[in-house]
Amino acid sequence: MRREVANVVCLPLGSIVEVFFNIDINTYTPQTKLAELQNLTPSEIETTRESYLPLEVPPGGFYLALDCHLQRLFVLSSDSYSFLYGSEVRKRVQTQFRENVADYPSIHPPSVPNSSRHKEYEQ
């Protein structure tokens, strides 16, 4: 496995904080790491991808990656709305999204297909 990690800390809620001591975000240039991938075939890229460990975030938890100066590289959450705003906002956002999806066809009705096979559906 290709993960080079010096320290992994598991927090009480199943969350994970990883510190990458070999990465300094202020001097890191990802282009040099990505350049070696540009000439690979799709099957070689798939083999390379499979050599990395998958990130599995437990329900209600998060994964936080930090560089050697403890600056945030990225955060991955199992439920981003609840993690950022709380469960009440998540429920309101999900409800509003469902209502918007249900109401959209009544506000913007789909057009009738331009085909003689569908003449019986014209208004």
C-alpha positions as CSV (number, residue, x, y, z in Angstrom):
1,M,0.0,0.0,0.0
2,R,1.3,3.4,-0.9
3,R,0.1,5.6,1.9
4,E,3.0,7.2,3.7
5,V,1.7,8.3,7.0
6,A,3.6,8.9,10.2
7,N,0.7,9.2,12.6
8,V,-3.0,8.2,12.5
9,V,-5.3,9.3,15.4
10,C,-8.8,7.9,15.7
11,L,-11.3,10.2,17.5
12,P,-14.2,9.0,19.6
13,L,-16.9,9.4,17.0
14,G,-15.0,7.2,14.5
15,S,-13.5,10.2,12.8
16,I,-9.9,10.0,11.5
17,V,-7.2,12.7,11.5
18,E,-4.1,11.9,9.4
19,V,-0.9,14.0,9.5
20,F,1.3,13.7,6.3
21,F,4.7,14.7,7.6
22,N,6.2,14.3,4.1
23,I,3.9,17.0,2.6
24,D,4.3,20.8,3.1
25,I,1.3,22.5,1.4
26,N,3.3,25.7,1.0
27,T,6.0,24.1,-1.2
28,Y,4.1,21.0,-2.6
29,T,3.6,20.9,-6.4
30,P,1.1,18.2,-7.4
31,Q,2.0,18.7,-11.1
32,T,5.2,16.8,-10.6
33,K,3.3,13.8,-9.1
34,L,0.6,13.9,-11.8
35,A,3.1,14.2,-14.7
36,E,4.1,10.5,-14.3
37,L,0.4,9.5,-14.7
38,Q,-0.1,11.3,-18.0
39,N,1.4,8.7,-20.2
40,L,-0.2,5.6,-18.6
41,T,-2.8,3.5,-20.3
42,P,-6.3,3.2,-18.7
43,S,-5.4,-0.3,-17.4
44,E,-2.2,1.0,-15.8
45,I,-4.1,3.8,-14.2
46,E,-6.6,1.3,-12.8
47,T,-3.7,-0.8,-11.4
48,T,-2.2,2.3,-9.8
49,R,-5.6,3.3,-8.3
50,E,-6.1,-0.2,-6.8
51,S,-2.7,0.1,-5.0
52,Y,-4.0,2.9,-2.8
53,L,-6.1,2.3,0.3
54,P,-9.7,3.5,0.0
55,L,-11.0,6.2,2.3
56,E,-13.8,4.8,4.4
57,V,-15.6,7.3,6.6
58,P,-17.9,5.8,9.2
59,P,-21.4,7.2,9.4
60,G,-21.4,10.4,11.4
61,G,-17.6,10.7,11.2
62,F,-15.1,12.6,9.1
63,Y,-11.6,12.2,7.7
64,L,-9.2,15.1,8.0
65,A,-5.8,15.2,6.2
66,L,-3.2,17.7,7.5
67,D,0.3,18.6,6.2
68,C,3.5,18.7,8.3
69,H,2.5,22.1,9.7
70,L,-1.0,20.9,10.6
71,Q,-2.6,22.9,7.8
72,R,-5.7,21.3,6.3
73,L,-5.2,19.5,3.0
74,F,-8.8,18.2,2.8
75,V,-11.8,17.0,4.8
76,L,-14.1,14.2,3.8
77,S,-17.4,13.8,5.7
78,S,-19.9,11.0,5.6
79,D,-22.8,13.5,5.9
80,S,-21.6,17.0,5.0
81,Y,-24.7,18.9,5.7
82,S,-25.0,17.5,9.3
83,F,-21.3,17.9,9.8
84,L,-21.3,21.6,8.8
85,Y,-24.8,22.8,9.8
86,G,-26.4,20.3,12.1
87,S,-29.1,17.7,11.5
88,E,-32.0,20.2,11.4
89,V,-30.5,22.1,8.5
90,R,-29.7,18.8,6.7
91,K,-33.4,17.8,7.1
92,R,-34.7,21.1,5.8
93,V,-32.3,21.0,2.8
94,Q,-33.4,17.5,1.9
95,T,-37.1,18.3,2.2
96,Q,-36.7,21.5,0.1
97,F,-34.7,19.6,-2.5
98,R,-37.5,16.9,-2.7
99,E,-40.2,19.6,-3.0
100,N,-38.2,21.5,-5.7
101,V,-37.8,18.3,-7.8
102,A,-41.5,17.5,-7.4
103,D,-42.6,21.1,-8.3
104,Y,-40.2,21.7,-11.2
105,P,-42.4,19.9,-13.9
106,S,-45.4,22.0,-13.0
107,I,-43.5,25.2,-13.3
108,H,-41.5,24.2,-16.4
109,P,-43.6,21.5,-18.2
110,P,-41.8,19.3,-20.6
111,S,-42.3,19.9,-24.3
112,V,-44.3,17.5,-26.4
113,P,-42.1,15.4,-28.6
114,N,-42.0,16.3,-32.3
115,S,-43.2,12.9,-33.5
116,S,-46.4,11.7,-35.2
117,R,-46.3,8.7,-32.8
118,H,-47.1,11.0,-29.9
119,K,-49.9,13.0,-31.4
120,E,-52.4,11.6,-28.9
121,Y,-50.5,13.3,-26.1
122,E,-50.8,16.9,-27.5
123,Q,-52.9,19.3,-25.6
